[in-house]
Amino acid sequence: MDPMRQRPRRNRRTPVLRRFLSETSLCASRLIYPLFIHGGSKDEPIASMPGCSRLSPQGLLREVEGALGDGIQSIVLFPAVEEALKTSGAEECHNPSGLIPRTLETLKARWPELNLITDVALDPYSSDGHDGLVDENGRILNDETVEVLCRQAVCQADAGADVISPSDMMDGRIGAIRDALDDAGHQDVAILAYTAKYASAFYGPFRDALDSAPRGGDKKTYQMDPANRREARREALLDESEGADMMMVKPAGPYLDVLRELRDSTDLPLAAYQVSGEYAMLKAASERGWLDERSVVLESLLGIRRAGADAILTYYARAAARWLAE
Ligand code: PBG
């Protein structure tokens, strides 16, 4: 056959043809906006995440109002907890009058349609900076931790969370949290499992934001080894069998093969988290004029969608929604 009979460029000739044949789309309704909150009266900019702040209660209302105006309908909340409230048992995580429950109640009352997602893990509340309870030898206690996570999840659901998102990577927590939610009458509250969450250095800026870095050791006995892909499938099978409604891969950009692997092996909806370090990289290069921010951000998000994500958590959610609407 004449090689020139096949001309893929014919399908790229005009903007109309290119849009007509585009295989992947990006829209604001698929973006989830992570927000940092604290109890103080002023917003505090986060140095390693330009454009993001620890928001005061007032600042949060302003930010959510703006995000809704830009077309963002889902947010996930992360609390910066004052040092005096951090304990080895992380009890503050299930205090019904703590920062997260109070904030959920306020937001639900004001915007009932807003999709409220909460993070389940102990690290913001732990004086050890770990997602689980730590014993005297520095070991992370799995089953004891799961009990505390269940109380945290129920506390968040009681306060109005729509989706509970365990990011702790303890074994068996999805099933245990599902049972605890059901026993508390929260059959309709969904679970978005952090299924393949890697022990990644890309979480650095997030830990600055919450002052939540581990005070001893690292997270490698519970978060996954970045070298592993098959293991993600194993985690996915478990989370699905335990009752996860949606699953997540995190970080996103460096783990697109994992996302595709899960897309091909489960029918559950998938989310991916473009984490703080990915945001910081894009931001830093853009600020220096080395990359065109709008183009690289939208391309990075499109790549995550193409790899198989239905929804994307990104600190660029608001900006991306605005760019998409232009
Ligand atoms: C904590 C948690 C982390 C992130 C989300 N939930 C940090 C960690 O596991 O150390 C990271 C998010 C980001 O870097 O943007 N359970």
Boltz pocket constraint, residues with backbone or C-beta under 6 A from the ligand:
constraints:
  - pocket:
      binder: B
      contacts: [[A, 119], [A, 120], [A, 121], [A, 122], [A, 123], [A, 131], [A, 167], [A, 168], [A, 202], [A, 203], [A, 204], [A, 205], [A, 206], [A, 207], [A, 212], [A, 219], [A, 274], [A, 275], [A, 276], [A, 277]]
      max_distance: 6.0
